[in-house]
Amino acid sequence: MSTQTVTRTTAASVAVALLVGVAIGVAVMAFSSPEDAEKAVAGTAPASDTTAAGSTAANGSTATSGLAAYDTDGDGTVYQGGMHPEVIQDEPGNCPICGMALTPTSVGGQGPEGTVQISPVTLQNIGVRTATVQVEALERRVRTTGRFQVNERRTTAVAPKVGGWVDKLHVDYDGARVREGQPLFDLYSPELVATQEEYLSALRSAERLGDDAAGRLVEASRRRLSYWDISDAQINRLKETRTPIRALTFYAPAGGTVTQKSVTEGQKIQPGQTLMQITNLSSLWLMADVYEQDLSWISEGSAANITLPYDQGRTVQATVDYLYDEVDDQTRTVKARLTVSNTDRTLRPGMYAVVEVRGAATDPRPVVPQEAVVSSGDLDVVIVAEGDGRFRPMPVHTGRTASGKTQILHGLTGGERVVTSAQFLIDSEARLQGALTAMTESVDGESTQRDSMERESMDSGETGEMDGMTTGPGAPPDASAQMDHAGSHDASAGASKGPVHAHAADGRVEITVTQQGFQPSRVHLEKGVETALVFTRKTTSTCATNVQIPALGVDAVDLPMNEAITIRVTPEESGSFTFACGMDMIRGTLMIEQ
């Protein structure tokens, strides 16, 4: 038998089978009661298998798998649209709405409520790894930089208590190293000369009179010289020579380095004027910058290791002795002060250093790897692996993070296994199954209602209109099938997307961008009339972050969240034109009428 003969025979068999099926259907509809017809129609609507575990149909039995209804070959896998979950078919292909490749989806039963079931093959393909939740204390080392500066507690000011003229300057440059008691400058002061004369006069009177009153006058004059920082040696010299000293010498009150000199020879000074500052550099302060997020790990008394970039083999031990109260507005850091010994003078003010502060250990709490936490801004989630391919998204309250681990304050107790890689894919799968529940129930419910209306229309012999398409004796042979597909899509869209059609009112149309796409998705405009299209994006779960109307010369316009963006168009030609997102995946239609 030739191939053509076999083909014709097969085609004839198929045609006969179709005719028989149609005849049986007509007979059932003719002789069945309306109640039976309604029950038959209602029985054709498959329920979704992504409902919560334990949910039952109206008759009390467990809900039938909606995905399984599309699995005609029984291999346990169907193909579903990622952007449009209502698109389900049993063979691989592309979504007829957005053109994206359909995603393989298992029709296996779902686990307990709130979980998602993933096949072992899928788990292996996406590379899922898990880790056990440990209960332990966290300890963090805060690494930052700091700069050495003088220890203010070891700085001494040289400020004479009497005025006069600097007759001679013994230390005449900044940075000079001085010892305690070393001469700094000679000061001529008429006041000091007069006081010396008083002291000598009191001495002569005491020697001549020999009474206690004269002796008290001598002691008073001597104390006055001493209060003006005149050394005992100079006073004894004055007593021995009985001659006033024109310029008295002032000595260093402490040893160290002259870090500030503000006097020159011959300069007149006032009482209390600071002439020099002497700093003991055997101890320095290291001022470390601590960022706000690290402050909770550092306290006064925290130990620190200090490394010097210019002396790699040297490590200095120190402790934090003070945390300042103010935050720097520019760097957003707080100063932490560490006192560092510098007896060998190898460290100098202004040098930089690397500081590693050891924070105190926290109380033991459940911890997970940092990458296990999925953060969406307002909510932190971990994916808990329950075994046998079941996963549950678990909201958690996180605490501190250290060494690649994050504390879990609420949500986990320890011992659970959490996903550390590919958790975003699992979370997407959970959201996809959740969306499928609503979409399939919506599509199946609308299909049941539409089929019932069609049957009533056939019984009455009337011509029905659905979704702008007319069926009747004059319709093409495949018009009903086309109308059924379009009606199913429009009914689904109407249930979940809101209005599909909209007409411009007062030259304005408002279009909202939602998870399902543009609402409305079809807009009627008048030719030659300027119209304001006002787009408002209400969701982040869509690719429609901008919109374009190529046929009307409108390039991609960004659509910020919750902000009305107006695009004015004046169509010059009638017909239908597409407006779409920047990726040309979500589309709507402008119907231009005369």
MINUPA-269712 format. One record per residue: residue in three letters; x, y, z of N, C-alpha, C in turn. Coordinates in steps of 0.05 Angstrom, whole numbers, plus 5000, padded with zeros to 4 digits. Atoms other than C-alpha are relative to their C-alpha. Last residue first. Layout:
// residues N
ALAXYZXYZXYZ/...
***
This chain:
// residues 594
GLN500549765016476161505247498450215016/GLU502550005015478661015299499650274985/ILE500549735011485560875324497649994982/MET501850025023485860245367499250284991/LEU501549755005492060285411498349964975/THR500849925027494259585433498550275001/GLY502749915002498159335493499450104972/ARG501049835021504558945501497150085006/ILE502749944992509058615552498850214982/MET501150254990515258285523497150045009/ASP502050095019517858845478498849735008/MET499150265009524058925523498149874980/GLY497549965014522759675531501049734988/CYS497849944983515459535549502650014983/ALA498750234987510159565496502150095019/PHE498249884980505260005458501049775018/THR499150134976502659695394501550195018/PHE497249954995498660045339500749885028/SER499250094973491859875310503150035002/GLY498950274999488760245251500749935029/SER501650194985487260975234501349724998/GLU501150215017492661465214498349815017/GLU500749885026494862135242498749794982/PRO499950195022495161925315498950134974/THR502049915019496462515361500149824976/VAL499850105027500362275422497750124984/ARG502149895017501862575490500449914971/ILE499050005028505762155540497750094982/THR501849935021504462295614501450004973/ILE498549905023508261945669498150044977/ALA501649985025504661845736501850144978/GLU499949735010509461635791498750014972/ASN502149834988508161025834500250304991/MET502150124983514860695815498150225010/PRO499350034972518761055759497649885016/LEU502450004983516560915687500949965029/ASP499950144974522261075639497550045016/VAL500349804978520361285568500049855026/ALA500450114973522760835510500050235020/ASP497950194991521961195443499549925029/VAL499449964971515361505420502049785007/GLY497549854996515061585344500750045029/LEU500649724996507761385337502450175006/ALA501549915023509160695308499350305001/PRO498349955023514760585359498450124976/ILE502150035021510260675420501550064974/GLN499349885026515060555479497649964981/VAL502050055020514360415554500850144974/ASN500349785019519160355612498049924979/THR499049764985519959935675500250244981/ALA501049755012515459415642500950245018/CYS497949885016519758815661499250274989/THR500650005029515058635717502450124986/SER499850285011515258475791499150004971/THR497250045009516859195814500349724987/THR498650244990509559385818502850004990/LYS500750074973504959985812501549765012/ARG499050274993507560325748499549955030/THR499250014971503260925728500849715006/PHE499150264990502361105654500950025029/VAL498749974974498261715633500649725011/LEU499950274989496661715558501650025026/ALA498050044980494662425540499849725012/THR500950144976490762465475502449975019/GLU497850034981491362945416498949875026/VAL500649874974485762825366502349945019/GLY499649715001487662685293499450145026/LYS498049915019484661975293500150315000/GLU501149895024480661815355502250114982/LEU499549715004483261345408498750094974/HIS501249895024481160665435500450304999/VAL500949734997485760335486499050104973/ARG500949905027486959595493498750275004/SER498150095020491159305551499250094972/PRO501050195020487559685605502149934979/GLN502849994994491259555651499050284994/PHE501349745002498159395624497049975006/GLY499549845024501658765649498650275001/GLN501150145023499858205698500450164974/GLN498550255004504558455753499049854975/THR500150184977501559145746501649754994/VAL498350235005502659745700500049835025/THR498550094977496760225703501649764992/ILE499250275004494060615643501849925023/GLU498150094979490161255651500549704997/VAL500350284994487061545587502149925021/ARG498250124979486162285574499249715004/GLY497349995009483162725518502049875019/ASP498949734997476762875555502950004993/ALA502149824990475362125559501350265006/ALA499049744991479561655516497750175009/HIS500349795020476360965511500950265012/ALA500549734989478460365551499950194977/HIS500549785019478459615539499750265015/VAL498450065023481459055582499950234980/PRO501149935027478959275649502049944978/GLY501849775000481558895711499150064972/LYS498749755008487758465705498250245002/SER497649934984486057835744501150274993/ALA500250074972478957645725502350105016/GLY501949834987478958045660499849935030/ALA499049734996485457745638498050175015/SER497950014979482857045651501150275005/ALA501450044974476557205613502049995022/ASP501249754991480657515557498649965026/HIS497949814992485156905551498850265011/SER498650104976479456405553502150205009/GLY501749954977475556835504501249915026/ALA499949714993481356865456498250055024/HIS497349934990482156105458500150295008/ASP499650134974474755975453502750065012/MET501449844980473856495398500449885028/GLN498549754996479256155357498750175022/ALA497550064986476055475368501650255005/SER500750074972469255745350502549955016/ALA500549764985472056085288499449955029/ASP498450004976475255445262499450255017/PRO500150254985469855285211501650015026/PRO498250205011469056015191500049755017/ALA497349994990462856355218501849804987/GLY498249895020456656415174502850015009/PRO499850175024452455935215502050104980/GLY502650055012453856315278500449834976/THR500150285010459456585321497249954988/THR502750105004460957325331500249714989/MET500050195022467457585362497249884997/GLY499849855025467858225407500049824975/ASP497449865003469557835469500350134973/MET498250014977463557365462502650144992/GLU497749825003457557425417501749995025/GLY498749884976452556865411502350184992/THR497249955006447756705353501250155023/GLU499249725004441356415379502950024993/GLY499749945029438955705369500850284994/SER502149815009436155665440500250074971/ASP502750124996439955015455497950204990/MET500650205021446255285422497249885003/SER500449865025446055915465499449804977/GLU502649884999445055505528499450144973/ARG501950215002451055085509497150115000/GLU500150095027455255695496497949784996/MET501449805017453356005562499849914971/SER502850014993455355365599498450204983/ASP501150245013461955335563497049985005/ARG500349945028463356065583498849764985/GLN502249825004461955925657499550054970/THR502550144994466455315657497650184995/SER500650195022472055675620497449865006/GLU501149845022471656255670499349814977/GLY502649914993472555775728498750154978/ASP501950235001478255405694497250095007/VAL500550095028481956045677497949784999/SER501449795014481156345747499349914972/GLU502850004990482955695782498450214985/THR501450235011489055635736497149995011/MET500549985028491256345750498449774989/ALA502049805007490356355825499350004970/THR502550064986493955705838497850194992/LEU501550205016499155845785497449935013/ALA501549865021501256485821498349804984/GLY502149844987502956085884498450154979/GLN502150184993506755575842497750155013/LEU501350095024510756135810497749815006/ARG501849795009512156465877498549914975/ALA502249984981514955815904498050214991/GLU501750235005519055705841497650015019/SER501649945024521756415847498149774994/ASP501949804992523956265919498250074976/ILE502150144984527255635895497950195008/LEU501650175018530956015841497849855014/PHE501749825015533156545891498249854980/GLN502549954985535456005938498250194985/ALA502350045017540455765884497450055015/SER499749935028545855715937497549934985/THR498049795002545955706014500750084971/VAL498850005027539555316026502050244999/VAL500849775017538055206100501549994974/ARG498249975023538354576142498850224982/GLU501350015026535254616211502250024978/GLY500350285010539354436273498649984973/GLY497550165002538455106307499449724992/THR499250084973532255496332502749855000/LEU498650254999530355896271500949945028/GLY500650155024525256456260501349734999/HIS502650134999527556986309499649864974/LEU501349944974534357276327497349865003/ILE502950025003538156946270498750045027/GLN501750094978545457156271497150004992/THR502049814992549157216205498449875023/LYS502350124987555656866186498150225010/GLY501750145019561057066137497649875011/SER498650235010566057236192498349844980/ALA497150004996561157706226501149744988/THR498650165020553957926217503050025005/ARG497449915010549558186273501149804980/GLY498449844982542158046279502650094988/THR497150034999537057776230501250195021/HIS499049744990529557696240503049975005/VAL498249994976527157116198500650295007/PRO499249734992521756956146501549995026/MET500449944972521956216126500950295006/PRO499049744994521155986054499350085028/ARG501949814989519855236056501350275004/PHE498749764990523254716013497850195010/ARG501849794991521254005996501550225013/GLY500549795020525753565953498150215008/ASP501650115022525152955998499350214980/GLY499550275009527853356057498149914978/GLU501550194983525353966095500449714992/ALA500350255014530454466066498749795019/VAL499550234983529155146097499649754983/ILE501450235011529755746050500849755016/VAL498250235005531756366089498249774989/VAL501150275002527857026086502349804996/ASP497850195004529257746106498849715001/LEU500350274990523558246096502549844994/ASP501750004976523159006086499949725014/GLY500249734989529059066038498450005026/SER501649855019528058415999499650295009/SER501149754989533558036034498550144977/VAL501049855023535057306019498550245011/VAL502149814995539357026075499250154975/ALA502550144998543356396059497650195004/GLU501250025026549256806033497349855001/GLN501049745008551057016104498549984973/PRO498249865019551856306126498750254989/VAL500050125027547056156183502150144983/VAL498649855021547356296258499849844974/PRO499850145026542856076315501350184979/ARG502649995014544656456379500349834974/PRO500550215020550256426431497250024988/ASP501350234988551157106465499549794979/THR502849964995556057566429498949755016/ALA501750215010563657546434497150055008/ALA500950194980567158206448498149804987/GLY502649954987570258556388499449785020/ARG501450254994577658486372497550065016/VAL501150024973580159136342498449745003/GLU501950235000584759106282499049965028/VAL500950084974588259776270498049774996/VAL502350175004592459956210499249885027/ALA499750274991597160546222497449854994/TYR502450165002598361246195500649715010/MET499750255014603761726218497349855000/GLY500749975028601762436237500349744984/PRO502749905005605162436305499650054970/ARG500049715001611562016304497150104994/LEU502649905010612861306322500050305003/THR500250085029620161086327497350084988/ARG500549775018621061486391500049924970/ASP497749995018624060886429499750224979/THR497649934985619361006488502450024982/ASN498149925020613261026443502750085013/SER497449944989607660686482502050064977/VAL497950175010600860716448502750095012/THR497449894989594460996478502249804994/LEU498250214988588360816435502650145009/ARG497349924992582661306419501549775013/ALA499350174978576561116378502950065007/LYS497250034992573861676334500249815024/VAL499649914972566961576305502949955007/THR498550174982565661526230500250135028/ARG501950174985560561806181501549805018/THR499250285002566262066137498149815013/GLN499050065026563562766124500649714996/ASP502149985020558962876183501049924972/ASP499049825020563962596233498050024977/VAL499550135026560062256288500850224980/GLU501049885024560562526359500749854975/ASP502949995001561162186426498850104974/TYR501049735000568461976426497049994994/LEU501549975025570361266445498650285001/TYR502249805001575861226497498749994973/ASP500549884974581260746524497850214999/VAL501749765004581360256466499450125027/THR502850034994587059776481498550264995/ALA501249784986594059686454497149945006/GLN502450064986598859176425499050255015/VAL500249864974603859376372497449935013/THR502849984991605758926314500050115028/ARG500549914973612359006277497050015005/GLY499650214981614658606217499250075028/GLN501850235003611659066166500349795021/ASP498550194984614859706190498549745001/TYR497249945005612560256141501949825017/PRO499350055028605459996137503050044994/LEU499049765012605159956214500849944971/THR497850065019600859426246500750264986/ILE499349785018596659546308502349924983/ASN497350045011593158976344500550234980/ALA499549945028587259166388502849934992/ALA497250035008584058976454500350044970/SER499650215021577259256472503050004992/GLY498750244990577559646538500549784980/GLU497549924985572560176519501249755013/SER500549864975567559856471502750075013/ILE497849874987567459606400499150145025/TRP497950204993562859106366502250115017/SER501150194981556559546366502049795009/LEU499949904972560560106335499049805020/ASP498150164984561859716271500050085029/GLN500950284998555659956233501949835016/GLU502350034983557360676249499249715003/TYR502549945014564360656220497649935018/VAL501850234998570360686266497450074987/ASP502749945011576061156250498349755000/ALA501050185020582161046295497250084991/MET502849945004585861596333499049844976/LEU500750095027592461326358497050044997/TRP502750095005594861726418499749924971/LEU501549875020602261756434497149905000/SER502650125001606761606494498350164980/SER499650284992614261736496497449855001/LEU500950195021612662366457500649715006/ASN498650254995612962836518499049794980/THR501550255001610463496490501849765005/ILE498150234999613164186505498349755004/GLN501350244990608964786484502149774998/MET499250265011612265466478498149785011/LEU497749975018610966206489500949744987/THR498750265005603966186518502350054980/GLN499850065028602166886544501649744996/GLY501650225009600266876617500149934971/PRO500350214979603167556634498049794990/GLN501949934979604467936569499849785020/ILE502150204994610567876525498350115022/LYS501449934976615168366490497849805005/GLN502949975001619568046437498950075028/GLY500749725001627068176439497050055001/GLU498549834983628667456420499250294997/THR497349955011622967076387501550195019/VAL498649774989616566756413502750024987/SER501349765010611266276387501350255012/LYS498549774990614465596393498950254987/GLN501049745009610064976385501650225013/THR501850035023611964246388498850264990/VAL501449745004618064336432498349974975/THR499449875025619863606447498350264998/GLY501550085024620163296515500950154976/GLY498450095022622263436587498349924976/ALA500250295005618063836635501849944977/PRO501450134978617964536669499849694996/ALA502050185010623464786622498649865023/TYR499150275006627265366655497649824991/PHE502350184996626266116658500849734989/THR500350235018632466556667497649835008/LEU500150264986632267236701499449784979/ALA501750195015634467856664500249735014/ARG501649855020637168466705498149814985/ILE499450125026639168066767498350134979/PRO502250095017638868506829501049904973/THR500349835024645268546870497749894983/ARG501449764992645868286942499750204977/THR498749775013650767776914498950275009/GLU497150004995649067216964501250264988/LYS499549964971641567346969503050035005/LEU500749724994640967436894500650065029/ARG497949835012644666776883499550295006/ASN497650034982639966436932502350174990/ILE500649844976633966716892502449985020/GLN499849725006637066466827499450185025/ALA497149945004638265776855500450294994/ASP498749964975631165756883503050074997/SER498950234987628465846813501350075027/ILE497249954997624066436794501249775017/ASP498350215012617366146773502950074999/TRP499549925027613366776789501949814985/TYR502550025015610766446851500250084971/SER500550285005617966366874497449954985/LEU498250085022619267106868499649714992/ARG501049865024613067256910501849944976/ARG502250155011615066726960499050134974/ARG498950245012621767076971497849834986/SER498749925025618467746983501249764986/ALA502149925019613767437034501250084973/GLU501250255011619467067069497850074979/VAL498150135017623467717077498749754987/LEU499949845024617368087105502049884980/ARG502450075016616267527155500050164974/GLY499650275011623467607179497649924982/ALA498249975023622468357188500549744986/ALA501449865022616468227231501850044976/ASP501650195016620167697272498550154977/ASP502650084988625568177297498449824980/GLY500050264988632968217279497449925013/LEU501850004978632968957267499949735015/ARG499549774983639169047224498249985025/GLU497350024988639368357192500450235020/ALA500050234981631868357181502749985014/SER501549924976632169057151499949785020/ARG498449814985637768857103498550085026/LEU497750144988633968237081501650195018/ALA501050144977627568637070502249845014/SER500549814979631269127027498949865025/LEU497449924988634168546986499550205022/TYR498850234985627268246975502650085013/GLU501650034976624168926956501249775017/GLU499249784982629769036906498549985027/GLN497450074989628468346876501050225019/THR500450204979621068526870502749915012/ALA501049864976622869166833499549805023/VAL497849854988627268776784499050145026/LEU498250194986621668266772502450155014/GLU501450104977616768826757501749805016/PRO499749794979621669166710498649915026/SER502649904991621868506672500450215022/TYR499749754985627668256631497350115006/LEU502149805001626667526613500750245016/ASP499649804979631967016596498050224996/PHE499649725008629666406555500650175025/LEU501549955024629065646555500450284990/PRO500749725005634165396605498650034974/GLN498249875019633764636617499250294995/GLY498049824987630264436682501950134980/GLU501249854978626663836650502150165014/ARG500250154975630363636588498650175021/VAL499049874975629263926519499749815023/ARG500450184977628463646449501350135024/ALA497750044982627864186396499349825023/GLY498950275002622164066347502449955017/ASP502050224995620564796337501449734996/TYR501250135023626565276340498049795009/ASP501049815021629865786386498949864975/VAL501250205018631265446452498550154978/HIS498250235000636065896491499049784982/LEU501650255005632366546474502049774998/LYS498550205014635567176505498349754998/ASP497349905004632667836529501749804984/VAL498250235001625367656522502850104992/TRP498850045026621868296545501949755000/GLY497449895004616968366602501049964972/GLY499449895026610668086632502850124999/VAL499249724998609867626692500750104972/LYS502149864985606366966700500550295003/PRO499249854977610566646645497750155013/ALA501449755000606966146598500850165025/VAL498249814987610665516579498850274997/ALA499849735012605165006562502050165017/THR499749784980605964266579500450264985/THR499349755013603363676536500150225022/ARG497149974996603262976565501150254986/ARG499550014971595762916575502950035006/GLU500649744988594663146503500650015030/ASN501650064976598162536477499650265015/VAL498849974974600662756409498049935022/GLN499849724993597662466346501050025029/PHE498849934975598061796310499950315004/ARG497749825002593161656254501050085027/GLY499849794980588261086247502550174995/THR497549855000585760566198499950225021/THR500249735008580460026204502750144999/ARG497549905011579459286215499550284989/VAL500549765016573959066261502650114991/ARG497749824999575058356285499550234981/ARG499149865025568557996298502550175006/GLU497949814992566257476348501250124974/LEU498649875021559757096340502150195012/ALA499449714996557256606392501650114976/GLU497449934991554355936370500250305004/VAL500449814977548055556353502750065012/GLN498550044976549055246284499250205021/VAL500149764982544055206227501449935026/THR501450044975546254636180500150265017/ALA498350004977548254806109498349985025/THR501249944974545154686041502150005022/ARG498350084977547354695969498750095025/VAL500949944973542754715907502049895021/GLY497849994981546454695840499250085029/ILE499749724990540954895791502150025022/ASN499449825022541654245751500550295010/GLN497250045009542153795812500750204978/LEU498249924978535854075844502949984991/THR499949704999532254025778501950105021/VAL498649925024534053285772500350304999/PRO497150034996532053155844501650094976/SER499050275006525053445831503049985004/ILE498349995023522754065867501249734995/GLN498850265007516854115915501650034974/VAL499850045028515154785946501549744995/THR497550125011512754896016499849984970/GLY497749814998507655386046502649884989/GLU500549735008502354856060502550185004/PRO501749854981505054156065499850294992/GLY499850084973507953836002498150165018/GLN498649814983505653935931500149895029/GLY501549884978503653355886501850185016/GLY500250164975507753215824498550165021/VAL502850014992506053605761499749845025/SER500950264992513353805751497150025008/THR501149994973514654445712498949725007/PRO501050274991518954535650499250015029/THR498350134980519455285634498949735007/LEU501550114977516455575570501949845018/ALA500150294999521255975526498549915025/MET497950134984519456715523499649694999/GLY497950125017515256985465502249865016/CYS497549854998511257465508502249884983/ILE500449724992504057255494502550164999/PRO501249845022504656615454499650295007/CYS502549884991509656335505498850174978/ASN499849724991514855925469497250105009/GLY500649795020515355175461500350275013/PRO498349764999516354515497499150204979/GLU497650025016510354035498501750255002/ASP498650254994504853905549502649984984/GLN500350205021502154615551501849765006/ILE499050274993500955155603499549824976/VAL499450145025500055915593501349735008/GLU502450125010496656165657500549854974/PRO500450274990503556265688497449874990/HIS502950045002504856865643499449725008/MET501349744997511857145657496949975000/GLY498949874976514856455669498750275006/GLY498849735005510256105620501050125026/GLN501549774990509155365635501450264995/TYR498449765006511354705605498350255005/VAL501349825019508654055633501850244997/THR498949745005512253465665498350164980/GLY499649854975509852825697501150284997/ASP497250024992510952395634500650165026/GLY499550154975503552245627502949995009/ASP498350245005503052435554500849855025/THR501450205016496952885565501749764994/ASP497950205005499953275623498749774984/TYR498749935024495153875620502149804991/ALA502049995022490253595670501350074974/ALA500250275011496253405714498050004977/LEU497750045018497654145724499849734986/GLY500549845024490554245752502349974981/SER497649855008491453665802499450154974/THR498650135022484653465830502350174989/ALA500049865025482853745898501649864978/THR497549845004481953225953499950124972/SER497650155008474752995961502350184996/GLY498650114977469453376002502449834992/ASN501250254993464453485945501549865023/ALA502649954988466254225941498849745010/ALA502049895019473554055929497450025015/THR501850195012478453955986498150144981/SER502449875011484554326013498449804985/GLY502350054984489153866054497550144990/ALA500550294994495554136026497649985018/ALA498850104975495054856003499249715004/THR501449904976493254955930501349885024/THR498249844984498554835877498550125024/ASP498550174981494954245846501950165017/SER497149974999489754695813501349825020/ALA499149834978482754455798503050015001/PRO497950114982480654175731500750215022/ALA498149794992474054435702502049885019/THR497749985018470553885664502150195009/GLY498150214996465953695721502450014982/ALA498549944976462454365720502149795005/VAL498249785006460354245648501850065024/ALA497950095018457553565665502050214994/LYS498150174985454053825727502249904981/GLU498449834984450954395686502149845016/ALA498149865017448653915633501950175017/ASP497950195007445553455685502150144983/GLU498350044976441754045715502349814993/PRO498249784995439454265646501849965024/SER501349774987436753565634501950235004/SER499349964972440153105585498550245010/PHE501750174982436752885521500750045029/ALA502949995006439053425472498449855021/MET501149744993445853555503497050014995/VAL500049964971447552815504498850265008/ALA502050174988445352725432499850045030/VAL502649885005449353325409497749845013/GLY500349764984455553055443497350134996/ILE500550084972454552365413499650245018/ALA502750104998453952665344499349925028/VAL501949785001460053085352497249905003/GLY499949854974464152495375498050235000/VAL501350174979461752065316500050155027/LEU502849985005463552625267498449845021/LEU500949744992470452685298497050034996/ALA500049984970471651945294499050275009/VAL502350164990469451925221499950025031/ALA502549855005474252505205497649855010/VAL500249784981480052155240497450164995/SER500650114973478751515202499750225020/ALA502950085000478451885135499249905028/ALA501649764999485052225150497149945001/THR499849894973488251565166498350255003/THR501650184982485751245102500050115028/ARG502949945004488151845061498349835019/THR500749734990495051795093497150064996/VAL500150014970495551055083499250265011/THR502450154992493651125009499749995030/GLN502349835005498851674999497449875009/THR500149814978504251235031497550184997/SER498349765002502850684982499550185024/MET501749765000500050005000501850245000/
***
